[in-house]
Amino acid sequence: MTLTLRGLNRATLARQRLLEREPGTAVDAVRRAVATQAQEAPSPYLALWNRVAGFDAADLDRAFATQDVVKTQLFRITLHAVAADDYPAFHEAMQVTLRSARLNDRRFRGDGLSVEDTDALIPDLLRYTAVPRTNAEVGAWLEARFGEPKPRVWWALRQYAPFVHGASGGAWTFGPRPTYVGARNASRPGDPAASTRHLVRRYLEGFGPASMADIAGFTTILRPPIKAALDAMRDDLVVLEGPGGLVLYDVPGGVVPDEHTVAPPRLLPMWDSTLLAYVERSRIIPAAFRKLVTRSNGDVLPTLLVDGFVAGVWRVVDGGIEASAFEPLRDDDWRDLEREAAALLAFIGTRDPAIYRRYGRWWDGLPAAEVRTLR
């Protein structure tokens, strides 16, 4: 089976619940999405709003509070929200990447503590963070233990050890001053290869069909462990052909809708995982728009999807949502986007209608074929 770019687009949208909002719990929706980017606190909420019929933000509040969904450092060494039952294997599969990013950093080494001594702190710190602790509180705990500040030790540990963000209040569960808590399930499967296979399968369930490079790029796991996982799973996977003869892997029975399936408009949050799940992102971001959406420091702007592809960006302004289309859109598309915008404004209005305001600088000089304020 050979898949076109448009066919791959529809496969991604179907698996991410972006062809049709479906009923379900927040936990199920996060699990179905595999991982929702959580660098900005509102983003997991907006991700689920786009995917779940009648989404109730309080459902995700509860899931975070009970750690049925956890917010933690994972893929690409950034914050993601994942289902609790995926977290142990995901975290174990990511250990080489997470540890290398911190323990090999000269800033960590400058604190003068060995890797072994740092790892030895984890059991005591897990007991200390049985309740949410701020960075300042953990810093004071470390200073009392060593008789001097050790700021980079905690900087490293909170990135790679089994600590997750604690629900600290605010409009979107997590306030501007993060707190950390020991993961409810801090044990690991003890088999990194098996955990990598679990991660690969889950990635393909949510983002397949995809290439080995796509999986490695999304996770920032080096290619050899990904290749080893794919080789070990070969009898349990489907191999397909993509544009230009690209080798793609998929799970048996993975949904691949007809490429002409209608895709409704969506207003995706910042860093939505669909925009970052592939090395070749043209399956959802046209090549001409990639640098407009992904800014110079890596910020990925909130995007408009029209016919399944990124067609522009959006931001909240006084009185509405400003939609900037990179190419002219049909009147029908604008009407559909206006309905989505009205529903989104009602949703965020119950929490914080000023989301993402601090990123407004990226709109200065942003080329657009048409800009409308939707209400």
N, C-alpha and C positions, 0 to 999 in steps of 0.2 A: 504494500500500500504506500503510495506516494502522497504526501500532504503538501498543499500549497500554503503560502503565508497566511492567507485568509482562513484556511482550514485550521491552522495552528491558533490563530486568534480566537476562533470560536471555541476551540477546545479549552483554552485558558479561561475564557469567560464562563463557560459552562461549569467547569470544576470550581471556579471561584464564586459561584452563585451570582454572577453579574449579567447573565442572560435573563434571569428571573429571580426576584426575591422569593425566598422560600421560608416557611415557618420553621421554628426551632429555637433551642436555647442558645444562650451566649457561648456556653462551653462547647456545644456541638458545632456552632458556627466557627469558632476559633480553630477547633480540630479540623474541620473541613477546609479551612483556609490554610492550614498547616502552621503558619506563623504570620501574625500581623505586626507590622512595624510600629514600634511604640516610643520612638525617640521624642515625639511630642505627645503629651498626655491625651489630647482629644483624638488622636489618629486611630487607635483601636476602636473607639466608639463610632467614628465616622465610617470606618471599614465595615463594621457590622451593620450600621444603618443602611449602607448600600447593598447588603447581602441578605438581610433577614426581614421577612415580612412582619410588620408591626413591631419592629425592634424596640424593646424597653431598656433604656440605659441602665436602669436599676438592676437588671439581670446581670449585666457585666460588672457593676459595682459589687454585687454579692459574690460573683465568681472570683474577683480579685481579692476580696476580703477573706474568703475561705481557702484561697490558693487552689481552687479548681482551675483557674487560669493564673499563670504566673508571668510577671514582667521581669525580664532579666537579660543580661548580656549574652548574646548568642551569635547569630549569623552576621558575617561581616563586622564582627566585634561591635555591634550596635544593639540597642534595646529592642527586644521583640516580646510580644505576648504569645504564649503557647499553652496548650492544654496540659494539665498536670500529668496526665498519663503518658504524654510524649516527652516531658521534660527530662527525666533521668537519662534516657538513651540519647536525646539530642545533646544534652550537656556533656555526656561522656564522649560522644563522637567529636565534639568541638574542643576537647581539652587541649590537644596539641596546638591548635590555633590560638586559643585564648591564653594559654600559659606563655607561649612564645611571645605574644604581643606585649606582655607585661614583664615577665621575668627576665627577658633578654634586653629590656629597656634600661639604659644607663641611669634613668631617674630612680628605678627600683634599686639598682645596685648601689646607688649613692647612700641608701639608708643603712648599709653595712650589715644586713642580715642575710644569711644563706637561704637558698631555696628550701633546704630541708628544715631549717628552723622556722621558716615562714609557714610551710605546710603543717608543721607541728602545732601551730596556733589554731588550726581550724576547729578541732573539737571544742576547745574552750570558747572560741568565738561563736560557735553555733549555740552553745548554752547561753551565752550572754545575749545573743540576738533572738532568744525565744520570744521576746517582744520587740517591736520595731525600735531601732536605734538610729540616731542621726550620725552623720559623718563625725561631728564634733564629739559625740559620746564615745564612739569607737576609738577616735583618736586619743581621748583622755584615758580610756581603758589601756591602750597600748603604751601610752606614756607612763602610766602607773606601773605597768609590768616591767618596762625596760629602763625607767628612770630618765628617759629623754624622749622627745617626739620621734615618731616613726611614721610620718604621713604617707610615704610611698608604699609601705607594707600593706596598709589597708587599701590604698589605691589599686594595688595589684590583686589582693584577695577578693575584693568585691566584684572584680571582673571575671575571675576564673573559678573561684570556689563556690560552693552551693548556697549562695545568698541571693535572695530575690528582693524586689522592691516591696516595702510595706505600704499598705493603704494608709495614706497620711492626710486624707481629706482633700478639699479643693473641689472644683467643679467636675473634674474628671478623675476622681479617686486619688490621684497623685499630685501633691502640691509642689510649689517651686523648690522647697527644701526636701530632698529625697530622704527617706528612711529605708533601712535595710533589715531584713529578718531572715533567719535561717530557713532554708527550704523545708517544707513539710516532709518531703521525701528527699533526704540528703544522701541516701545510699545510691550506688550506681550498679548497673548490671555486672560490671567486672569483666566485660568482653568488648573492648573498643571496636573490634571488627564487626561484631554482631550489631553494635549500636550504630555503626556507620551504615550497615545494610538497612537497618530500621529507618534511618534518616533518608536514605536514598529512596526507599519505597514510599515513604510518606511524601517526599518531595514530588515524586512522579504522580502520586495520587492527586495532589493538588495543583501541579503545574505542568504535568506531562501532556503530550510527548515532548521530550527534551534531550539535549545532547549531554555528554559527559562534561563538556566545558560549561554548560549552563549550570549543572549541579555544583561543580566546583566553584564557579563564580558566585552563585547565590550564597553558598555556605562559607566560602573562604577556607575550605579544606583542600589541601594539596591534591593534585590529580591522581597520584599513585594509589592512595587509599580509596578514592572514588572508583578508579578502574578496577581495583581488586574486588570491591563490593559488587560492581556490575558483572564482573566475570563470575563471581560466586553465585550470583542470582540469575545467570543467563537462562537457565531452564524455566525460570519463573517470570520472565519478562518477555515483552513483545518488542521486536526490532523493526523500526519503520524507516522510511526515507523521507527526508524533508527537502526544501528548496536547495537546488544545487547539489543534490546527492548527499546532503548532510545525514549522518547516522543518528537516529533518534531512538530513545528507549521509552517504554511505557509499561504500565501494569496491564495485565489481561483485563479486558472489559472496560478499559478507561474510555470515558465518554468523548467522542469526537463528532460533534454535530455536523450537519451539512453546512458547507461554507457560506451558503446563502441564508442561513438562519438569521432572522431579524434580531439585532442587538439594540436594546433601548439605551437612551442616554444615561450617563451616570456622572456624578460629581465626586471624584475620588479624593481621599485625604492626602496630605503630604506623605511622601515615601510609601505610597501603597505598594504592597509586596508584588503585585502584578507588574509594576513598572521596573522592578529590580530583580526579577526572577531569572533573567536570561542574559547571556552574553550578547546575543543578537536580539536587541530589543525592538526591532522593527515589527515583530509580530503584534506589538501593541502601541509603540511609539514610532511614527514615521521618521525616517532618518533625518529629514530636514528640520524636525522639531526637537530632536533629542537634546541639543545644547540649550534650547530655550526652556525646556522643562527641568533639566538637571543643571544647576548653576555651578559656577566655578569652584565653590567649596564643597560641592556634593549635596547641597540642599535640593530636594526634589519637590517641586511645587505642586499644590493641589491642581488636579487636571480635570478637564472636560473630556468625557468619552462620547463620541458621536459615531454611530455605525461601528462600535467596538474599538475604535482607534482614538488615540489622543488627538484632539482637535483644537485644544487651547488650554488656558488655565483660568482659575477663579480665585477670588478673595472676597472676604466680607468687608463691606464698606457701610457707612451710615445709611441706613434705609434699605439695604438689600445686598445682593451678591453681584459683584462686578465680574462679568464673564468676558474674557478676551479670546476671541477666535483667531487662529493663525491664518485661516483661509475663510472665504465667504461660506456661510452656512445657509441652508434652505430655511424658509419661513417655518416649515413644519418642525425642523430641528430646534429652532429657537423657542417655539411654543412648548415642545417637550422639555427643553432645558428649563424653561420658566416654571413649569409644574414641579420639576425636581428641586429647583432653587427654593420655591415657596415651602415645600415640605422640609427641606434642610434648615431653612431659617426658623421654622417652627420647632424643629428638633433641638438645635443649638440654643435657641432662645430660652429653653428651660434650664440651661446650664451656664453657658458663657458665650454670648453672641459676638465676642471680639476675638475669636480664635485666629491664630497665626498672624496677628497684627504685626508682630515684631519682624516679620519677613517682608514687609512692604517694600523695602528698598529694591527688591528684585524686579519690581514692575517699572522702575524708572527706565525709560527708553526701550521697553519690551515691544518688539514689533507685533502688530496685530492688524488683521484685515478689518475687524469690526469689534467694537467694545459696547456691551450693553449692561445696564444695571437691571437685574432680575429681581422681582419681588413676589 
